[in-house]
């Protein structure tokens, strides 16, 4: 999710500072919240649904999730 559209304006690190990498819907207190997501594709689906709930079109949400597989969390 683009940080400027994140309702929490970014997740949080263990020390309480804002994460510059992960949004508040998936990262809080230095830990990922959605541990049941097994891969980047599942994360993309989750994010698209959340952005659509906030009024974004499915196409725009899809476009904005294209970079998820390149995030540090999903790199092997």
VENFENGI-V151844 format. One record per residue. N is the residue number from 1. RES is the residue in one letter. PSI is psi in whole degrees, 0 to 359 (none if undefined). Layout:
# VENFENGI-V151844
n=N res=RES psi=PSI
n=N res=RES psi=PSI
This chain:
# VENFENGI-V151844
n=1 res=X psi=135
n=2 res=X psi=133
n=3 res=X psi=326
n=4 res=X psi=345
n=5 res=X psi=356
n=6 res=X psi=124
n=7 res=X psi=333
n=8 res=X psi=1
n=9 res=X psi=37
n=10 res=X psi=149
n=11 res=X psi=186
n=12 res=X psi=147
n=13 res=X psi=172
n=14 res=X psi=328
n=15 res=X psi=4
n=16 res=X psi=351
n=17 res=X psi=159
n=18 res=X psi=139
n=19 res=X psi=134
n=20 res=X psi=358
n=21 res=X psi=321
n=22 res=X psi=147
n=23 res=X psi=169
n=24 res=X psi=345
n=25 res=X psi=343
n=26 res=X psi=353
n=27 res=X psi=122
n=28 res=X psi=137
n=29 res=X psi=36
n=30 res=X psi=13
n=31 res=X psi=148
n=32 res=X psi=137
n=33 res=X psi=327
n=34 res=X psi=70
n=35 res=X psi=348
n=36 res=X psi=350
n=37 res=X psi=121
n=38 res=X psi=338
n=39 res=X psi=176
n=40 res=X psi=324
n=41 res=X psi=316
n=42 res=X psi=323
n=43 res=X psi=321
n=44 res=X psi=315
n=45 res=X psi=314
n=46 res=X psi=313
n=47 res=X psi=320
n=48 res=X psi=316
n=49 res=X psi=316
n=50 res=X psi=318
n=51 res=X psi=324
n=52 res=X psi=323
n=53 res=X psi=332
n=54 res=X psi=5
n=55 res=X psi=4
n=56 res=X psi=148
n=57 res=X psi=153
n=58 res=X psi=321
n=59 res=X psi=314
n=60 res=X psi=319
n=61 res=X psi=317
n=62 res=X psi=314
n=63 res=X psi=318
n=64 res=X psi=347
n=65 res=X psi=2
n=66 res=X psi=334
n=67 res=X psi=354
n=68 res=X psi=316
n=69 res=X psi=341
n=70 res=X psi=356
n=71 res=X psi=148
n=72 res=X psi=323
n=73 res=X psi=326
n=74 res=X psi=354
n=75 res=X psi=142
n=76 res=X psi=none
